[in-house]
């Protein structure tokens, strides 16, 4: 009996993309890619929002 082999979501995503890389991408690969891009967009937007809030806080501190 083999012990369970646990993989993270990222590891499964990378494995899926590697398996489907040669030839036409499958629907599963396209979906995985879209989820990855969506996550990257979300992280970038969050980072920009935090930077904007910090900048506002610094301006208010220096202005008073």
mmCIF file of the N, C-alpha and C atoms, coordinates in Angstrom:
data_MODEL
# 
_entry.id   MODEL 
# 
loop_
_atom_site.group_PDB 
_atom_site.id 
_atom_site.type_symbol 
_atom_site.label_atom_id 
_atom_site.label_alt_id 
_atom_site.label_comp_id 
_atom_site.label_asym_id 
_atom_site.label_entity_id 
_atom_site.label_seq_id 
_atom_site.pdbx_PDB_ins_code 
_atom_site.Cartn_x 
_atom_site.Cartn_y 
_atom_site.Cartn_z 
_atom_site.occupancy 
_atom_site.B_iso_or_equiv 
_atom_site.pdbx_formal_charge 
_atom_site.auth_seq_id 
_atom_site.auth_comp_id 
_atom_site.auth_asym_id 
_atom_site.auth_atom_id 
_atom_site.pdbx_PDB_model_num 
ATOM 1   N N  . UNK A 1 1  ? 0.839   -1.182 0.000   1.00 0.00 ? 1  UNK A N  1 
ATOM 2   C CA . UNK A 1 1  ? 0.000   0.000  0.000   1.00 0.00 ? 1  UNK A CA 1 
ATOM 3   C C  . UNK A 1 1  ? 0.888   1.251  0.000   1.00 0.00 ? 1  UNK A C  1 
ATOM 4   N N  . UNK A 1 2  ? 0.601   2.167  -0.916  1.00 0.00 ? 2  UNK A N  1 
ATOM 5   C CA . UNK A 1 2  ? 1.378   3.406  -1.008  1.00 0.00 ? 2  UNK A CA 1 
ATOM 6   C C  . UNK A 1 2  ? 0.762   4.489  -0.134  1.00 0.00 ? 2  UNK A C  1 
ATOM 7   N N  . UNK A 1 3  ? 1.585   5.283  0.502   1.00 0.00 ? 3  UNK A N  1 
ATOM 8   C CA . UNK A 1 3  ? 1.030   6.422  1.259   1.00 0.00 ? 3  UNK A CA 1 
ATOM 9   C C  . UNK A 1 3  ? 0.509   7.471  0.281   1.00 0.00 ? 3  UNK A C  1 
ATOM 10  N N  . UNK A 1 4  ? -0.383  8.287  0.755   1.00 0.00 ? 4  UNK A N  1 
ATOM 11  C CA . UNK A 1 4  ? -0.959  9.339  -0.082  1.00 0.00 ? 4  UNK A CA 1 
ATOM 12  C C  . UNK A 1 4  ? 0.126   10.316 -0.508  1.00 0.00 ? 4  UNK A C  1 
ATOM 13  N N  . UNK A 1 5  ? 0.061   10.708 -1.739  1.00 0.00 ? 5  UNK A N  1 
ATOM 14  C CA . UNK A 1 5  ? 1.008   11.691 -2.261  1.00 0.00 ? 5  UNK A CA 1 
ATOM 15  C C  . UNK A 1 5  ? 0.260   13.016 -2.396  1.00 0.00 ? 5  UNK A C  1 
ATOM 16  N N  . UNK A 1 6  ? 0.559   13.931 -1.528  1.00 0.00 ? 6  UNK A N  1 
ATOM 17  C CA . UNK A 1 6  ? -0.142  15.213 -1.516  1.00 0.00 ? 6  UNK A CA 1 
ATOM 18  C C  . UNK A 1 6  ? 0.611   16.239 -2.357  1.00 0.00 ? 6  UNK A C  1 
ATOM 19  N N  . UNK A 1 7  ? -0.131  16.979 -3.164  1.00 0.00 ? 7  UNK A N  1 
ATOM 20  C CA . UNK A 1 7  ? 0.457   18.060 -3.957  1.00 0.00 ? 7  UNK A CA 1 
ATOM 21  C C  . UNK A 1 7  ? -0.367  19.317 -3.744  1.00 0.00 ? 7  UNK A C  1 
ATOM 22  N N  . UNK A 1 8  ? 0.294   20.437 -3.868  1.00 0.00 ? 8  UNK A N  1 
ATOM 23  C CA . UNK A 1 8  ? -0.412  21.705 -3.708  1.00 0.00 ? 8  UNK A CA 1 
ATOM 24  C C  . UNK A 1 8  ? -1.173  22.016 -4.990  1.00 0.00 ? 8  UNK A C  1 
ATOM 25  N N  . UNK A 1 9  ? -2.045  22.998 -4.922  1.00 0.00 ? 9  UNK A N  1 
ATOM 26  C CA . UNK A 1 9  ? -2.797  23.415 -6.109  1.00 0.00 ? 9  UNK A CA 1 
ATOM 27  C C  . UNK A 1 9  ? -1.855  23.893 -7.200  1.00 0.00 ? 9  UNK A C  1 
ATOM 28  N N  . UNK A 1 10 ? -0.819  24.627 -6.814  1.00 0.00 ? 10 UNK A N  1 
ATOM 29  C CA . UNK A 1 10 ? 0.133   25.133 -7.792  1.00 0.00 ? 10 UNK A CA 1 
ATOM 30  C C  . UNK A 1 10 ? 0.858   23.987 -8.478  1.00 0.00 ? 10 UNK A C  1 
ATOM 31  N N  . UNK A 1 11 ? 1.265   22.978 -7.719  1.00 0.00 ? 11 UNK A N  1 
ATOM 32  C CA . UNK A 1 11 ? 1.950   21.823 -8.308  1.00 0.00 ? 11 UNK A CA 1 
ATOM 33  C C  . UNK A 1 11 ? 1.034   21.083 -9.280  1.00 0.00 ? 11 UNK A C  1 
ATOM 34  N N  . UNK A 1 12 ? -0.246  20.946 -8.925  1.00 0.00 ? 12 UNK A N  1 
ATOM 35  C CA . UNK A 1 12 ? -1.192  20.286 -9.834  1.00 0.00 ? 12 UNK A CA 1 
ATOM 36  C C  . UNK A 1 12 ? -1.401  21.103 -11.086 1.00 0.00 ? 12 UNK A C  1 
ATOM 37  N N  . UNK A 1 13 ? -1.471  22.437 -10.950 1.00 0.00 ? 13 UNK A N  1 
ATOM 38  C CA . UNK A 1 13 ? -1.644  23.313 -12.105 1.00 0.00 ? 13 UNK A CA 1 
ATOM 39  C C  . UNK A 1 13 ? -0.453  23.197 -13.053 1.00 0.00 ? 13 UNK A C  1 
ATOM 40  N N  . UNK A 1 14 ? 0.742   23.223 -12.504 1.00 0.00 ? 14 UNK A N  1 
ATOM 41  C CA . UNK A 1 14 ? 1.948   23.109 -13.331 1.00 0.00 ? 14 UNK A CA 1 
ATOM 42  C C  . UNK A 1 14 ? 1.979   21.753 -14.036 1.00 0.00 ? 14 UNK A C  1 
ATOM 43  N N  . UNK A 1 15 ? 1.619   20.692 -13.330 1.00 0.00 ? 15 UNK A N  1 
ATOM 44  C CA . UNK A 1 15 ? 1.602   19.360 -13.934 1.00 0.00 ? 15 UNK A CA 1 
ATOM 45  C C  . UNK A 1 15 ? 0.588   19.291 -15.071 1.00 0.00 ? 15 UNK A C  1 
ATOM 46  N N  . UNK A 1 16 ? -0.565  19.909 -14.885 1.00 0.00 ? 16 UNK A N  1 
ATOM 47  C CA . UNK A 1 16 ? -1.596  19.919 -15.917 1.00 0.00 ? 16 UNK A CA 1 
ATOM 48  C C  . UNK A 1 16 ? -1.116  20.653 -17.152 1.00 0.00 ? 16 UNK A C  1 
ATOM 49  N N  . UNK A 1 17 ? -0.490  21.783 -16.958 1.00 0.00 ? 17 UNK A N  1 
ATOM 50  C CA . UNK A 1 17 ? 0.013   22.569 -18.091 1.00 0.00 ? 17 UNK A CA 1 
ATOM 51  C C  . UNK A 1 17 ? 1.109   21.808 -18.820 1.00 0.00 ? 17 UNK A C  1 
ATOM 52  N N  . UNK A 1 18 ? 2.006   21.152 -18.077 1.00 0.00 ? 18 UNK A N  1 
ATOM 53  C CA . UNK A 1 18 ? 3.094   20.390 -18.701 1.00 0.00 ? 18 UNK A CA 1 
ATOM 54  C C  . UNK A 1 18 ? 2.559   19.218 -19.511 1.00 0.00 ? 18 UNK A C  1 
ATOM 55  N N  . UNK A 1 19 ? 1.532   18.545 -19.015 1.00 0.00 ? 19 UNK A N  1 
ATOM 56  C CA . UNK A 1 19 ? 0.972   17.390 -19.716 1.00 0.00 ? 19 UNK A CA 1 
ATOM 57  C C  . UNK A 1 19 ? 0.314   17.805 -21.019 1.00 0.00 ? 19 UNK A C  1 
ATOM 58  N N  . UNK A 1 20 ? -0.339  18.943 -21.040 1.00 0.00 ? 20 UNK A N  1 
ATOM 59  C CA . UNK A 1 20 ? -1.092  19.372 -22.208 1.00 0.00 ? 20 UNK A CA 1 
ATOM 60  C C  . UNK A 1 20 ? -0.282  20.289 -23.123 1.00 0.00 ? 20 UNK A C  1 
ATOM 61  N N  . UNK A 1 21 ? 0.960   20.569 -22.787 1.00 0.00 ? 21 UNK A N  1 
ATOM 62  C CA . UNK A 1 21 ? 1.764   21.523 -23.558 1.00 0.00 ? 21 UNK A CA 1 
ATOM 63  C C  . UNK A 1 21 ? 1.938   21.125 -25.026 1.00 0.00 ? 21 UNK A C  1 
ATOM 64  N N  . UNK A 1 22 ? 2.300   19.889 -25.359 1.00 0.00 ? 22 UNK A N  1 
ATOM 65  C CA . UNK A 1 22 ? 2.460   19.585 -26.778 1.00 0.00 ? 22 UNK A CA 1 
ATOM 66  C C  . UNK A 1 22 ? 1.099   19.516 -27.484 1.00 0.00 ? 22 UNK A C  1 
ATOM 67  N N  . UNK A 1 23 ? 1.007   20.180 -28.619 1.00 0.00 ? 23 UNK A N  1 
ATOM 68  C CA . UNK A 1 23 ? -0.236  20.161 -29.375 1.00 0.00 ? 23 UNK A CA 1 
ATOM 69  C C  . UNK A 1 23 ? -1.206  21.247 -28.942 1.00 0.00 ? 23 UNK A C  1 
ATOM 70  N N  . UNK A 1 24 ? -2.455  21.040 -29.292 1.00 0.00 ? 24 UNK A N  1 
ATOM 71  C CA . UNK A 1 24 ? -3.505  22.009 -28.987 1.00 0.00 ? 24 UNK A CA 1 
ATOM 72  C C  . UNK A 1 24 ? -3.859  21.961 -27.500 1.00 0.00 ? 24 UNK A C  1 
ATOM 73  N N  . UNK A 1 25 ? -4.014  23.120 -26.865 1.00 0.00 ? 25 UNK A N  1 
ATOM 74  C CA . UNK A 1 25 ? -4.347  23.106 -25.434 1.00 0.00 ? 25 UNK A CA 1 
ATOM 75  C C  . UNK A 1 25 ? -5.765  22.588 -25.194 1.00 0.00 ? 25 UNK A C  1 
ATOM 76  N N  . UNK A 1 26 ? -5.927  21.812 -24.153 1.00 0.00 ? 26 UNK A N  1 
ATOM 77  C CA . UNK A 1 26 ? -7.250  21.285 -23.805 1.00 0.00 ? 26 UNK A CA 1 
ATOM 78  C C  . UNK A 1 26 ? -8.029  22.339 -23.029 1.00 0.00 ? 26 UNK A C  1 
ATOM 79  N N  . UNK A 1 27 ? -9.292  22.068 -22.840 1.00 0.00 ? 27 UNK A N  1 
ATOM 80  C CA . UNK A 1 27 ? -10.146 22.996 -22.087 1.00 0.00 ? 27 UNK A CA 1 
ATOM 81  C C  . UNK A 1 27 ? -9.650  23.132 -20.653 1.00 0.00 ? 27 UNK A C  1 
ATOM 82  N N  . UNK A 1 28 ? -9.143  22.023 -20.098 1.00 0.00 ? 28 UNK A N  1 
ATOM 83  C CA . UNK A 1 28 ? -8.638  22.039 -18.729 1.00 0.00 ? 28 UNK A CA 1 
ATOM 84  C C  . UNK A 1 28 ? -7.413  22.954 -18.618 1.00 0.00 ? 28 UNK A C  1 
ATOM 85  N N  . UNK A 1 29 ? -6.541  22.903 -19.625 1.00 0.00 ? 29 UNK A N  1 
ATOM 86  C CA . UNK A 1 29 ? -5.345  23.751 -19.628 1.00 0.00 ? 29 UNK A CA 1 
ATOM 87  C C  . UNK A 1 29 ? -5.721  25.215 -19.773 1.00 0.00 ? 29 UNK A C  1 
ATOM 88  N N  . UNK A 1 30 ? -6.665  25.489 -20.655 1.00 0.00 ? 30 UNK A N  1 
ATOM 89  C CA . UNK A 1 30 ? -7.104  26.873 -20.855 1.00 0.00 ? 30 UNK A CA 1 
ATOM 90  C C  . UNK A 1 30 ? -7.717  27.416 -19.568 1.00 0.00 ? 30 UNK A C  1 
ATOM 91  N N  . UNK A 1 31 ? -8.530  26.607 -18.905 1.00 0.00 ? 31 UNK A N  1 
ATOM 92  C CA . UNK A 1 31 ? -9.145  27.025 -17.646 1.00 0.00 ? 31 UNK A CA 1 
ATOM 93  C C  . UNK A 1 31 ? -8.086  27.282 -16.576 1.00 0.00 ? 31 UNK A C  1 
ATOM 94  N N  . UNK A 1 32 ? -7.108  26.383 -16.475 1.00 0.00 ? 32 UNK A N  1 
ATOM 95  C CA . UNK A 1 32 ? -6.038  26.546 -15.493 1.00 0.00 ? 32 UNK A CA 1 
ATOM 96  C C  . UNK A 1 32 ? -5.242  27.822 -15.772 1.00 0.00 ? 32 UNK A C  1 
ATOM 97  N N  . UNK A 1 33 ? -4.967  28.089 -17.037 1.00 0.00 ? 33 UNK A N  1 
ATOM 98  C CA . UNK A 1 33 ? -4.251  29.309 -17.409 1.00 0.00 ? 33 UNK A CA 1 
ATOM 99  C C  . UNK A 1 33 ? -5.051  30.553 -17.073 1.00 0.00 ? 33 UNK A C  1 
ATOM 100 N N  . UNK A 1 34 ? -6.361  30.504 -17.334 1.00 0.00 ? 34 UNK A N  1 
ATOM 101 C CA . UNK A 1 34 ? -7.222  31.653 -17.029 1.00 0.00 ? 34 UNK A CA 1 
ATOM 102 C C  . UNK A 1 34 ? -7.269  31.921 -15.527 1.00 0.00 ? 34 UNK A C  1 
ATOM 103 N N  . UNK A 1 35 ? -7.315  30.871 -14.740 1.00 0.00 ? 35 UNK A N  1 
ATOM 104 C CA . UNK A 1 35 ? -7.326  31.032 -13.280 1.00 0.00 ? 35 UNK A CA 1 
ATOM 105 C C  . UNK A 1 35 ? -6.010  31.650 -12.816 1.00 0.00 ? 35 UNK A C  1 
ATOM 106 N N  . UNK A 1 36 ? -4.908  31.194 -13.386 1.00 0.00 ? 36 UNK A N  1 
ATOM 107 C CA . UNK A 1 36 ? -3.594  31.725 -13.022 1.00 0.00 ? 36 UNK A CA 1 
ATOM 108 C C  . UNK A 1 36 ? -3.498  33.204 -13.363 1.00 0.00 ? 36 UNK A C  1 
ATOM 109 N N  . UNK A 1 37 ? -3.918  33.563 -14.571 1.00 0.00 ? 37 UNK A N  1 
ATOM 110 C CA . UNK A 1 37 ? -3.867  34.971 -14.994 1.00 0.00 ? 37 UNK A CA 1 
ATOM 111 C C  . UNK A 1 37 ? -4.781  35.816 -14.116 1.00 0.00 ? 37 UNK A C  1 
ATOM 112 N N  . UNK A 1 38 ? -5.959  35.297 -13.804 1.00 0.00 ? 38 UNK A N  1 
ATOM 113 C CA . UNK A 1 38 ? -6.876  36.027 -12.931 1.00 0.00 ? 38 UNK A CA 1 
ATOM 114 C C  . UNK A 1 38 ? -6.283  36.275 -11.551 1.00 0.00 ? 38 UNK A C  1 
ATOM 115 N N  . UNK A 1 39 ? -5.596  35.279 -11.023 1.00 0.00 ? 39 UNK A N  1 
ATOM 116 C CA . UNK A 1 39 ? -4.943  35.441 -9.724  1.00 0.00 ? 39 UNK A CA 1 
ATOM 117 C C  . UNK A 1 39 ? -3.848  36.488 -9.769  1.00 0.00 ? 39 UNK A C  1 
ATOM 118 N N  . UNK A 1 40 ? -3.074  36.473 -10.842 1.00 0.00 ? 40 UNK A N  1 
ATOM 119 C CA . UNK A 1 40 ? -2.014  37.473 -11.005 1.00 0.00 ? 40 UNK A CA 1 
ATOM 120 C C  . UNK A 1 40 ? -2.589  38.879 -11.099 1.00 0.00 ? 40 UNK A C  1 
ATOM 121 N N  . UNK A 1 41 ? -3.681  39.032 -11.838 1.00 0.00 ? 41 UNK A N  1 
ATOM 122 C CA . UNK A 1 41 ? -4.329  40.340 -11.967 1.00 0.00 ? 41 UNK A CA 1 
ATOM 123 C C  . UNK A 1 41 ? -4.829  40.803 -10.605 1.00 0.00 ? 41 UNK A C  1 
ATOM 124 N N  . UNK A 1 42 ? -5.409  39.891 -9.837  1.00 0.00 ? 42 UNK A N  1 
ATOM 125 C CA . UNK A 1 42 ? -5.907  40.242 -8.507  1.00 0.00 ? 42 UNK A CA 1 
ATOM 126 C C  . UNK A 1 42 ? -4.802  40.686 -7.572  1.00 0.00 ? 42 UNK A C  1 
ATOM 127 N N  . UNK A 1 43 ? -3.694  39.969 -7.597  1.00 0.00 ? 43 UNK A N  1 
ATOM 128 C CA . UNK A 1 43 ? -2.559  40.323 -6.738  1.00 0.00 ? 43 UNK A CA 1 
ATOM 129 C C  . UNK A 1 43 ? -1.997  41.686 -7.145  1.00 0.00 ? 43 UNK A C  1 
ATOM 130 N N  . UNK A 1 44 ? -1.895  41.931 -8.440  1.00 0.00 ? 44 UNK A N  1 
ATOM 131 C CA . UNK A 1 44 ? -1.376  43.211 -8.919  1.00 0.00 ? 44 UNK A CA 1 
ATOM 132 C C  . UNK A 1 44 ? -2.296  44.364 -8.517  1.00 0.00 ? 44 UNK A C  1 
ATOM 133 N N  . UNK A 1 45 ? -3.597  44.173 -8.662  1.00 0.00 ? 45 UNK A N  1 
ATOM 134 C CA . UNK A 1 45 ? -4.550  45.215 -8.281  1.00 0.00 ? 45 UNK A CA 1 
ATOM 135 C C  . UNK A 1 45 ? -4.499  45.483 -6.775  1.00 0.00 ? 45 UNK A C  1 
ATOM 136 N N  . UNK A 1 46 ? -4.381  44.425 -5.989  1.00 0.00 ? 46 UNK A N  1 
ATOM 137 C CA . UNK A 1 46 ? -4.278  44.594 -4.541  1.00 0.00 ? 46 UNK A CA 1 
ATOM 138 C C  . UNK A 1 46 ? -3.024  45.355 -4.149  1.00 0.00 ? 46 UNK A C  1 
ATOM 139 N N  . UNK A 1 47 ? -1.926  45.047 -4.808  1.00 0.00 ? 47 UNK A N  1 
ATOM 140 C CA . UNK A 1 47 ? -0.663  45.731 -4.535  1.00 0.00 ? 47 UNK A CA 1 
ATOM 141 C C  . UNK A 1 47 ? -0.765  47.213 -4.890  1.00 0.00 ? 47 UNK A C  1 
ATOM 142 N N  . UNK A 1 48 ? -1.392  47.513 -6.024  1.00 0.00 ? 48 UNK A N  1 
ATOM 143 C CA . UNK A 1 48 ? -1.556  48.916 -6.427  1.00 0.00 ? 48 UNK A CA 1 
ATOM 144 C C  . UNK A 1 48 ? -2.454  49.659 -5.436  1.00 0.00 ? 48 UNK A C  1 
ATOM 145 N N  . UNK A 1 49 ? -3.491  48.993 -4.952  1.00 0.00 ? 49 UNK A N  1 
ATOM 146 C CA . UNK A 1 49 ? -4.383  49.618 -3.974  1.00 0.00 ? 49 UNK A CA 1 
ATOM 147 C C  . UNK A 1 49 ? -3.668  49.928 -2.671  1.00 0.00 ? 49 UNK A C  1 
ATOM 148 N N  . UNK A 1 50 ? -2.850  48.994 -2.202  1.00 0.00 ? 50 UNK A N  1 
ATOM 149 C CA . UNK A 1 50 ? -2.101  49.213 -0.964  1.00 0.00 ? 50 UNK A CA 1 
ATOM 150 C C  . UNK A 1 50 ? -1.103  50.352 -1.146  1.00 0.00 ? 50 UNK A C  1 
ATOM 151 N N  . UNK A 1 51 ? -0.435  50.395 -2.289  1.00 0.00 ? 51 UNK A N  1 
ATOM 152 C CA . UNK A 1 51 ? 0.518   51.478 -2.552  1.00 0.00 ? 51 UNK A CA 1 
ATOM 153 C C  . UNK A 1 51 ? -0.187  52.828 -2.550  1.00 0.00 ? 51 UNK A C  1 
ATOM 154 N N  . UNK A 1 52 ? -1.371  52.870 -3.140  1.00 0.00 ? 52 UNK A N  1 
ATOM 155 C CA . UNK A 1 52 ? -2.139  54.108 -3.182  1.00 0.00 ? 52 UNK A CA 1 
ATOM 156 C C  . UNK A 1 52 ? -2.519  54.572 -1.767  1.00 0.00 ? 52 UNK A C  1 
ATOM 157 N N  . UNK A 1 53 ? -2.954  53.630 -0.941  1.00 0.00 ? 53 UNK A N  1 
ATOM 158 C CA . UNK A 1 53 ? -3.311  53.988 0.436   1.00 0.00 ? 53 UNK A CA 1 
ATOM 159 C C  . UNK A 1 53 ? -2.095  54.483 1.215   1.00 0.00 ? 53 UNK A C  1 
ATOM 160 N N  . UNK A 1 54 ? -0.968  53.834 1.029   1.00 0.00 ? 54 UNK A N  1 
ATOM 161 C CA . UNK A 1 54 ? 0.258   54.278 1.716   1.00 0.00 ? 54 UNK A CA 1 
ATOM 162 C C  . UNK A 1 54 ? 0.639   55.687 1.285   1.00 0.00 ? 54 UNK A C  1 
ATOM 163 N N  . UNK A 1 55 ? 0.548   55.940 -0.026  1.00 0.00 ? 55 UNK A N  1 
ATOM 164 C CA . UNK A 1 55 ? 0.907   57.252 -0.546  1.00 0.00 ? 55 UNK A CA 1 
ATOM 165 C C  . UNK A 1 55 ? 0.004   58.335 0.043   1.00 0.00 ? 55 UNK A C  1 
ATOM 166 N N  . UNK A 1 56 ? -1.303  58.034 0.144   1.00 0.00 ? 56 UNK A N  1 
ATOM 167 C CA . UNK A 1 56 ? -2.242  58.988 0.733   1.00 0.00 ? 56 UNK A CA 1 
ATOM 168 C C  . UNK A 1 56 ? -1.892  59.255 2.197   1.00 0.00 ? 56 UNK A C  1 
ATOM 169 N N  . UNK A 1 57 ? -1.529  58.203 2.911   1.00 0.00 ? 57 UNK A N  1 
ATOM 170 C CA . UNK A 1 57 ? -1.169  58.350 4.319   1.00 0.00 ? 57 UNK A CA 1 
ATOM 171 C C  . UNK A 1 57 ? 0.087   59.194 4.491   1.00 0.00 ? 57 UNK A C  1 
ATOM 172 N N  . UNK A 1 58 ? 1.057   59.008 3.617   1.00 0.00 ? 58 UNK A N  1 
ATOM 173 C CA . UNK A 1 58 ? 2.292   59.784 3.694   1.00 0.00 ? 58 UNK A CA 1 
ATOM 174 C C  . UNK A 1 58 ? 2.034   61.266 3.368   1.00 0.00 ? 58 UNK A C  1 
ATOM 175 N N  . UNK A 1 59 ? 1.192   61.509 2.379   1.00 0.00 ? 59 UNK A N  1 
ATOM 176 C CA . UNK A 1 59 ? 0.863   62.896 2.014   1.00 0.00 ? 59 UNK A CA 1 
ATOM 177 C C  . UNK A 1 59 ? 0.144   63.605 3.156   1.00 0.00 ? 59 UNK A C  1 
ATOM 178 N N  . UNK A 1 60 ? -0.770  62.875 3.814   1.00 0.00 ? 60 UNK A N  1 
ATOM 179 C CA . UNK A 1 60 ? -1.495  63.474 4.929   1.00 0.00 ? 60 UNK A CA 1 
ATOM 180 C C  . UNK A 1 60 ? -0.570  63.756 6.104   1.00 0.00 ? 60 UNK A C  1 
ATOM 181 N N  . UNK A 1 61 ? 0.385   62.888 6.353   1.00 0.00 ? 61 UNK A N  1 
ATOM 182 C CA . UNK A 1 61 ? 1.333   63.067 7.460   1.00 0.00 ? 61 UNK A CA 1 
ATOM 183 C C  . UNK A 1 61 ? 2.270   64.245 7.199   1.00 0.00 ? 61 UNK A C  1 
ATOM 184 N N  . UNK A 1 62 ? 2.707   64.391 5.949   1.00 0.00 ? 62 UNK A N  1 
ATOM 185 C CA . UNK A 1 62 ? 3.619   65.473 5.622   1.00 0.00 ? 62 UNK A CA 1 
ATOM 186 C C  . UNK A 1 62 ? 2.896   66.814 5.453   1.00 0.00 ? 62 UNK A C  1 
ATOM 187 N N  . UNK A 1 63 ? 1.621   66.770 5.111   1.00 0.00 ? 63 UNK A N  1 
ATOM 188 C CA . UNK A 1 63 ? 0.863   67.987 4.868   1.00 0.00 ? 63 UNK A CA 1 
ATOM 189 C C  . UNK A 1 63 ? 0.404   68.685 6.136   1.00 0.00 ? 63 UNK A C  1 
ATOM 190 N N  . UNK A 1 64 ? 0.333   67.972 7.254   1.00 0.00 ? 64 UNK A N  1 
ATOM 191 C CA . UNK A 1 64 ? -0.189  68.610 8.479   1.00 0.00 ? 64 UNK A CA 1 
ATOM 192 C C  . UNK A 1 64 ? 0.878   69.150 9.389   1.00 0.00 ? 64 UNK A C  1 
# 
